[in-house]
Amino acid sequence: MTLLAFIFESAPSAGNFSGRALVLYALVVICAFLALTWKAEIGIYILTLLLPLQTTRYHLHAFPLGANIVDILLACSLLGLWMRPNKLKEPHPFVLRFVIALAIFYYISLWRGAFFLGTPLPFWFKDARLVDYKNFMVLPLLAYTTYRIIRTRQQVAIVIFLACVSSLLVDYSYLKSSLGRDFTHYSEEARDAGPLGYAGENGLASYVVEITAFMIPMLALKRRWLAVPVSFLLAANFCCILYSYSREAYLAIALALLFLAVAKFRWLLIPLLAVAFTWQAVMPVAVQERINMSYAQKDSGEAAQLDASAQERVMLWTDALTIFHENPVVGTGFLTYANMNRVGSYKDTHNFYLKMLVETGIVGLALFIAQLFLFCRQGFKLYLSKSSHFLSLIGLGFAALILAAAVVNIFGDRWMFTQVDSNLWIFLGCVMAAPAMTQQTATEESESVLAGVQPSLPPPRFVRVKSASLPGDRAHATPYVLASPKLTRDGL
């Protein structure tokens, strides 16, 4: 774990350099150069590792262009792809075209917001809303770049491995910062955002829930020994979820587990039912207090009421609906609510669906829900294809991840935080590229057969076939035919 802690301890104090921060910066620069000149996927690899670690990336800001390192890595990967294009040419999947169309819709809505707020039109990055839009568009661009670059199962496996390493780093940082805190009873001081920075405590919990939902199907990989490190990761993640005291995370992981139980893993119903009936006996007292405080009863003679946090959410939601009724069709414009100063110092509706409803109207909310549906369908379609056991599990895990993301966004904006949802968009790129991986394997093996090269296939076997008999036929020998082995190979 000392090696995993290296990145976290590379932090220089404000305005100062440290040797470890310099090493990390040099590593990122080298990876950007290699992505440009050698292998474009290196840029995706380092982004997979670093994007969730918001506070770690802050320490790169002290170096030249350190604040733009994400944009630079993406640009180097895309330029590397342009200089060394992939051989496979296939039309872009519908879900990718939908994402591109949605990005255009959001930019048009950005102009609508400029007219609504009476601010200058978003022509250049002096406009703060345009900067926020650009930062958000990094995520769809990340999915597109991954889709174009990641083209083999080995590359997908590396991406997942690095995502797991990043998740372990988040777990390690959070648990390390929790040492010495009092967990006997719930208190806000016991919560921490860890390395996800301004995403907050609930943002940290959402990130961990999403990667956990994705990784649970990996317990069924063909290489059984992989279940050991996967189980270790899941145990660390569940520990962080439990002590994040995030009620939205509890609900999201429960629904994701239920989905996986119905889709494939029936044995998950056992722990789900056990926790449902015994949680007041087995859960830590602090967790029970956090769940029960959703409704508080001050006096024995009074009815239970929502706690202060829940009441604030209801107040924000009520105000958001008021704004929606004034602009129901296309809303007030993308990224406008934070500039309205509606309820105290709050800059968010604490419900991403309501935020879409306020800013983009019924049209924008319908498009966002359609996007979630298309993402989930893309993953579940890959799961049902059964073309590869490994890719099938990835599809199922991605569908569970989208379900978890859909739940946590009910309670706040988790969609526009790069450190929370970077895995979602990277995995989306892998899922979109998966059909081409299967096609490439089949094409290579077909070409090897035509070239006279025998592919490594299982030994041939004969199967017994029962033939239909006609009236008056005598007994005859049972025919045998040569069974044709699968031309697909899957090592995981």
C-alpha positions in Angstrom: 0.0 0.0 0.0 3.0 2.3 0.3 3.3 2.4 -3.4 -0.4 3.3 -3.7 0.1 6.1 -1.2 2.9 7.6 -3.3 0.5 9.7 -5.4 -1.3 11.1 -2.4 1.9 12.1 -0.6 3.2 13.9 -3.6 1.4 17.0 -2.6 3.4 20.2 -2.3 2.1 22.9 0.0 0.5 25.9 -1.6 3.0 27.6 -4.0 5.8 25.1 -3.2 7.2 22.2 -5.1 8.0 18.8 -3.7 10.1 16.0 -5.1 7.2 13.6 -5.4 4.9 16.2 -7.1 7.7 16.8 -9.6 8.0 13.1 -10.3 4.2 12.9 -10.8 4.3 15.9 -13.2 7.2 14.4 -15.1 5.3 11.1 -15.4 2.3 12.9 -16.8 4.4 14.8 -19.3 6.1 11.6 -20.5 2.8 9.9 -20.9 1.5 12.8 -22.9 4.5 12.6 -25.2 4.2 8.8 -25.6 0.5 9.2 -26.4 1.4 11.6 -29.1 4.3 9.8 -30.6 3.9 6.1 -29.8 0.6 4.7 -28.4 -2.4 6.9 -28.1 -4.0 4.6 -25.5 -1.4 5.7 -22.9 -3.2 9.0 -22.6 -6.4 7.1 -21.7 -4.6 5.0 -19.2 -3.1 7.9 -17.3 -6.5 9.8 -17.4 -8.3 6.7 -16.0 -5.9 6.7 -13.1 -5.8 10.4 -12.3 -9.2 11.8 -13.1 -10.9 10.7 -9.9 -8.0 12.1 -7.8 -9.0 15.7 -7.9 -6.9 16.9 -5.0 -3.9 15.1 -6.4 -4.3 16.9 -9.7 -4.4 20.2 -7.9 -0.8 19.8 -7.0 0.1 19.7 -10.7 -1.2 23.3 -11.0 2.0 24.7 -9.6 3.9 23.5 -12.7 3.7 24.9 -16.3 0.4 24.0 -17.9 -0.4 21.8 -14.9 -3.9 23.2 -14.7 -4.6 22.0 -18.3 -3.1 18.6 -18.0 -6.4 16.8 -18.7 -7.0 18.8 -21.9 -3.4 18.2 -23.0 -3.6 14.4 -22.4 -6.9 14.2 -24.4 -5.4 16.3 -27.2 -2.2 14.2 -27.4 -4.3 11.0 -27.5 -6.5 12.4 -30.3 -3.5 13.7 -32.3 -1.8 10.3 -31.8 -4.9 8.6 -33.2 -5.0 10.9 -36.1 -1.4 10.2 -37.0 -1.8 6.4 -36.5 -5.4 5.7 -37.3 -7.1 2.3 -36.5 -7.6 -0.1 -39.4 -11.2 -0.8 -38.5 -13.7 1.5 -40.1 -17.3 1.2 -38.9 -20.2 3.7 -38.5 -20.4 5.4 -35.1 -23.0 3.8 -32.8 -26.3 5.5 -32.4 -25.6 6.3 -28.7 -22.5 8.2 -29.7 -24.3 10.2 -32.3 -27.0 11.0 -29.6 -24.4 12.2 -27.2 -22.9 14.5 -29.9 -26.4 15.9 -30.7 -27.0 16.4 -27.0 -23.8 18.4 -26.7 -24.9 20.7 -29.5 -28.3 21.1 -27.8 -26.6 22.1 -24.5 -24.5 24.7 -26.4 -27.6 26.2 -28.0 -29.2 26.2 -24.5 -26.1 28.1 -23.3 -27.0 30.9 -25.6 -30.6 30.8 -24.4 -29.2 31.3 -20.9 -27.2 34.3 -22.0 -30.4 36.0 -23.1 -32.2 35.0 -20.0 -29.5 36.3 -17.6 -28.7 39.3 -19.7 -25.0 38.4 -19.9 -22.7 38.5 -23.0 -23.1 35.7 -25.5 -20.8 32.7 -24.9 -18.3 33.3 -27.7 -15.0 32.9 -25.8 -13.7 31.5 -22.5 -13.9 34.7 -20.7 -17.5 33.7 -20.1 -17.6 31.6 -16.9 -20.6 29.6 -18.2 -18.7 28.7 -21.4 -15.8 27.5 -19.3 -18.1 25.3 -17.2 -19.6 23.9 -20.5 -16.2 23.2 -21.8 -15.2 21.3 -18.6 -18.4 19.3 -18.8 -17.8 18.4 -22.5 -14.5 16.8 -21.5 -16.5 13.8 -20.4 -18.3 13.0 -23.7 -15.0 13.7 -25.5 -13.3 11.2 -23.1 -15.9 8.6 -24.2 -15.3 9.4 -27.9 -11.5 9.2 -27.5 -11.8 5.9 -25.6 -14.1 4.5 -28.2 -11.7 5.4 -31.0 -8.5 4.2 -29.3 -9.4 1.2 -27.1 -9.8 -1.6 -29.6 -8.7 -4.8 -27.9 -9.8 -6.8 -24.8 -6.3 -6.5 -23.4 -6.6 -2.7 -23.6 -10.0 -2.8 -21.9 -8.5 -5.0 -19.1 -5.8 -2.4 -18.6 -8.3 0.4 -18.3 -10.4 -1.6 -15.8 -7.2 -2.4 -13.8 -6.2 1.2 -13.6 -9.7 2.2 -12.6 -9.5 -0.3 -9.8 -6.1 1.1 -8.7 -7.6 4.6 -8.7 -10.5 3.3 -6.6 -8.1 1.7 -4.1 -6.3 5.0 -3.9 -9.5 6.8 -3.1 -10.4 4.1 -0.5 -6.9 4.3 1.1 -7.0 8.1 1.3 -10.5 8.2 2.8 -9.8 5.5 5.4 -6.4 7.0 6.3 -8.0 10.4 6.9 -10.7 8.7 9.0 -8.2 7.3 11.5 -8.7 8.9 14.9 -12.3 10.0 14.2 -15.2 9.0 16.5 -17.5 6.6 14.6 -19.5 5.5 17.6 -22.2 8.1 16.8 -23.0 10.1 13.7 -21.6 13.5 13.3 -20.9 15.7 10.2 -17.3 16.0 11.4 -16.8 12.3 10.7 -17.5 12.8 7.0 -14.8 13.7 4.4 -14.6 14.2 0.6 -11.3 12.4 0.4 -9.3 13.0 -2.8 -12.5 14.0 -4.8 -12.2 17.5 -3.5 -15.1 19.9 -4.2 -17.4 17.0 -5.3 -18.1 16.7 -1.5 -18.8 13.8 0.7 -21.8 12.6 -1.4 -19.7 12.9 -4.5 -17.2 10.6 -3.0 -19.9 8.1 -2.1 -21.4 8.3 -5.6 -18.0 7.6 -7.2 -17.4 4.6 -5.0 -21.0 3.3 -5.5 -20.6 3.5 -9.3 -17.3 1.6 -9.5 -18.6 -1.0 -7.0 -21.7 -1.6 -9.2 -19.4 -2.0 -12.2 -17.0 -4.4 -10.5 -19.4 -6.8 -8.9 -19.9 -8.8 -12.1 -16.1 -9.3 -12.4 -16.4 -11.8 -9.6 -17.6 -14.2 -12.4 -14.5 -14.0 -14.6 -13.3 -17.3 -16.0 -9.9 -16.9 -14.2 -11.1 -17.7 -10.7 -8.1 -16.3 -9.0 -9.1 -12.8 -10.1 -12.1 -13.1 -7.7 -9.6 -12.5 -4.8 -8.3 -9.0 -5.8 -11.8 -8.1 -6.9 -13.3 -9.1 -3.6 -10.6 -7.1 -1.8 -11.5 -4.0 -3.8 -15.3 -4.5 -3.2 -14.7 -5.0 0.6 -12.7 -1.7 0.7 -15.4 0.1 -1.4 -18.3 -1.2 0.8 -16.4 0.0 3.9 -16.1 3.5 2.4 -19.8 3.5 1.3 -20.8 2.5 4.8 -18.9 5.2 6.6 -19.6 7.9 4.0 -22.9 8.3 5.7 -24.5 9.0 2.4 -28.1 7.9 2.2 -28.2 8.3 -1.5 -25.3 5.9 -1.8 -27.1 3.3 0.4 -30.1 3.5 -1.8 -28.1 3.4 -5.0 -26.0 0.3 -4.0 -29.1 -1.5 -2.8 -30.9 -1.0 -6.1 -27.7 -1.9 -8.1 -27.4 -5.1 -6.2 -31.0 -5.9 -6.7 -30.6 -5.4 -10.5 -27.6 -7.6 -10.6 -29.4 -10.3 -8.6 -32.3 -10.3 -11.0 -30.1 -10.2 -14.1 -27.5 -12.8 -13.2 -26.4 -13.3 -9.6 -29.3 -14.8 -7.7 -27.1 -15.4 -4.7 -27.0 -11.6 -4.1 -30.6 -11.9 -2.9 -29.4 -13.6 0.3 -27.3 -10.7 1.6 -29.9 -8.2 0.4 -32.7 -9.9 2.3 -30.4 -10.4 5.3 -29.6 -6.7 5.5 -33.2 -5.7 4.9 -34.4 -7.6 7.9 -31.5 -7.3 10.3 -29.9 -3.9 9.5 -30.9 -2.4 12.9 -29.0 -5.2 14.6 -25.9 -5.6 12.3 -25.3 -2.0 11.1 -23.0 0.3 13.1 -24.9 2.7 15.4 -23.6 5.7 13.5 -25.0 4.3 10.3 -28.4 3.6 11.9 -28.5 7.1 13.3 -27.8 8.5 9.8 -30.6 6.5 8.2 -33.1 7.2 11.0 -32.4 10.9 11.1 -34.2 11.4 7.7 -37.2 11.8 9.9 -36.7 13.4 13.3 -39.2 13.5 16.2 -38.4 16.3 18.7 -41.1 15.5 21.2 -43.0 12.2 21.9 -46.3 13.9 21.3 -45.3 15.5 17.9 -45.3 13.9 14.5 -42.0 13.0 12.9 -40.5 15.7 10.6 -37.9 15.8 7.9 -34.4 16.6 9.2 -32.8 19.9 8.3 -30.9 18.5 5.3 -34.0 17.0 3.8 -36.1 20.1 4.5 -33.5 22.2 2.6 -33.8 19.9 -0.3 -37.6 20.1 -0.4 -37.3 23.9 -0.2 -34.9 23.9 -3.2 -37.1 21.5 -5.2 -40.2 23.6 -4.6 -38.4 26.7 -5.8 -37.1 24.9 -8.8 -40.6 23.8 -9.8 -41.7 27.4 -9.5 -39.0 28.5 -12.0 -39.9 25.5 -14.3 -43.6 26.6 -14.5 -42.4 30.0 -15.8 -40.2 28.4 -18.6 -41.6 24.9 -19.1 -40.5 24.0 -22.7 -36.8 24.9 -23.1 -36.1 26.2 -19.6 -34.0 29.2 -18.6 -30.8 28.0 -20.4 -28.0 25.6 -19.6 -25.9 26.5 -16.5 -28.1 29.4 -15.4 -29.5 28.3 -12.0 -26.2 28.9 -10.2 -26.4 32.6 -11.3 -30.0 33.2 -10.1 -29.3 33.4 -6.3 -32.7 32.0 -5.6 -32.4 30.3 -2.2 -29.7 31.6 0.1 -26.2 30.7 -1.0 -27.2 27.5 -2.8 -26.0 27.2 -6.4 -27.6 23.9 -7.2 -31.1 22.4 -7.0 -29.8 19.3 -5.2 -31.5 17.2 -7.8 -30.0 16.9 -11.3 -33.3 16.0 -12.9 -34.9 19.2 -11.5 -31.8 21.1 -12.6 -32.3 19.9 -16.2 -36.0 20.7 -15.9 -35.3 24.2 -14.8 -32.4 25.0 -17.2 -33.5 23.0 -20.3 -37.2 22.4 -19.8 -39.2 19.4 -20.6 -37.2 18.9 -23.8 -33.8 18.8 -22.0 -35.1 16.5 -19.3 -36.5 14.1 -21.8 -33.2 14.0 -23.7 -31.3 13.4 -20.5 -33.5 10.5 -19.5 -33.3 9.1 -23.0 -29.5 9.3 -22.7 -29.5 7.3 -19.5 -31.8 4.7 -21.1 -29.5 4.5 -24.2 -26.4 4.0 -22.0 -28.1 1.3 -19.9 -29.4 -0.4 -23.1 -25.9 -0.3 -24.7 -24.5 -2.1 -21.7 -27.3 -4.6 -21.3 -27.2 -5.4 -25.1 -23.5 -6.2 -24.8 -24.3 -8.5 -21.8 -27.0 -10.3 -23.8 -24.8 -10.7 -26.9 -22.7 -13.4 -25.1 -20.0 -12.9 -27.8 -17.4 -12.9 -25.1 -17.7 -13.8 -21.5 -15.4 -10.9 -20.4 -17.2 -8.3 -22.6 -20.6 -9.6 -21.5 -19.7 -9.0 -17.8 -18.5 -5.5 -18.7 -21.8 -4.8 -20.3 -23.7 -6.0 -17.3 -21.5 -4.0 -14.9 -22.0 -0.9 -17.0 -25.7 -1.2 -16.9 -25.6 -1.5 -13.1 -23.3 1.5 -13.0 -25.8 3.6 -15.0 -28.6 2.5 -12.6 -26.5 3.7 -9.7 -25.7 7.0 -11.4 -29.4 7.5 -12.1 -30.2 7.1 -8.4 -27.6 9.3 -6.9 -28.4 12.2 -9.3 -31.9 12.3 -7.7 -30.2 13.8 -4.6 -27.8 16.2 -6.2 -25.7 17.0 -9.3 -23.2 14.2 -9.6 -23.3 14.2 -13.4 -21.2 17.2 -14.2 -18.3 16.3 -11.9 -15.3 14.9 -13.8 -13.9 13.2 -10.7 -17.2 11.4 -10.0 -18.2 10.3 -13.5 -14.9 9.8 -15.4 -15.2 6.1 -15.1 -18.7 6.2 -16.5 -17.6 7.8 -19.7 -14.5 5.8 -20.1 -16.4 2.6 -19.7 -19.0 3.9 -22.1 -16.2 4.2 -24.7 -15.2 0.6 -24.0 -18.7 -0.7 -24.3 -19.3 1.1 -27.6 -16.0 -0.4 -28.9 -16.8 -3.9 -27.8 -18.7 -5.1 -30.9 -15.7 -4.1 -33.1 -13.4 -6.1 -30.8 -15.5 -9.3 -31.4 -15.6 -8.6 -35.1 -11.9 -8.0 -35.2 -11.2 -11.3 -33.5 -13.4 -13.2 -36.0 -11.9 -11.4 -39.0 -8.3 -12.2 -37.9 -9.1 -15.9 -37.4 -10.9 -16.1 -40.7 -7.9 -14.5 -42.5 -5.6 -16.9 -40.8 -7.6 -19.9 -42.0 -7.7 -18.5 -45.6 -3.9 -18.0 -45.4 -3.4 -21.6 -44.5 -2.5 -20.8 -40.8 -4.3 -23.1 -38.4 -5.7 -21.0 -35.5 -5.3 -22.3 -32.0 -8.7 -24.0 -31.5 -9.9 -26.9 -29.3 -9.3 -30.4 -30.8 -12.1 -31.5 -33.1 -14.8 -33.8 -31.8 -17.6 -35.9 -33.2 -21.1 -35.6 -32.1 -23.9 -38.1 -32.5 -26.8 -37.0 -34.6 -30.2 -38.8 -34.6 -31.5 -39.1 -38.2 -35.2 -39.1 -39.0 -36.5 -42.6 -40.1 -39.0 -43.3 -42.8 -41.7 -45.9 -42.7 -40.4 -49.3 -43.7 -36.7 -48.4 -43.2 -34.5 -51.0 -41.6 -32.3 -50.3 -38.7 -29.2 -48.3 -39.8 -26.1 -47.0 -38.3 -26.2 -43.8 -36.3 -24.4 -41.0 -38.3 -21.7 -38.9 -36.7 -20.7 -35.4 -37.8 -17.7 -33.3 -37.0 -18.5 -30.5 -34.5 -17.3 -27.1 -35.4 -15.5 -25.4 -32.5 -16.1 -21.7 -31.7 -14.0 -19.3 -33.6 -14.0 -16.8 -30.7 -11.4 -16.8 -28.0 -11.8 -15.2 -24.6 -9.0 -15.5 -22.0 -10.8 -13.8 -19.1 
